[in-house]
Structures are given as C-alpha cells and as structure tokens.
C-alpha cells in the first residue's frame, strides 16, 4: 500500500495478489524443475537458465510497470 500511495503501483492492483504472483514466479523453477528444463532446455540450477529466467522476469515486470503508468 505505501508503494501505491507513492504512485509506484497502480491503485487497482491488490498488493497481496501481486506478492503471491511474484513469489510463485520466483519459486516456479524449484517447484516445477521438469517444466523449467523442458521449456528452457536447461536445468533450473544451470547458470544459462538462471540468467535467461532472471532477465525474462525483469523484462516482464518492467513491461507491467510501464503499463501501470499509462
């Protein structure tokens, strides 16, 4: 809620939902290692996977953040 007051998060976003979604995104490779391996062609502990997944999450969050400012 403080981030909403500062304009960092749109008012219509439920912070609890956002937090749970982000937690799920971070833990997905651990919970679903087979899916991660199949989708990325690398195991979750592989540096190639970690680099690609981290970059992808950052890009996704950046796009969502820019949508909220429009």
C-alpha positions, 0 to 999 in steps of 0.5 A: 500500500505505501508503494501505491500511495507513492504512485509506484503501483497502480491503485487497482492492483491488490498488493497481496495478489501481486506478492503471491504472483511474484513469489510463485514466479520466483519459486516456479523453477524449484517447484516445477524443475521438469517444466523449467528444463523442458521449456528452457532446455536447461536445468533450473540450477544451470547458470544459462537458465538462471540468467535467461529466467532472471532477465525474462522476469525483469523484462516482464515486470518492467513491461507491467510497470510501464503499463501501470503508468499509462 
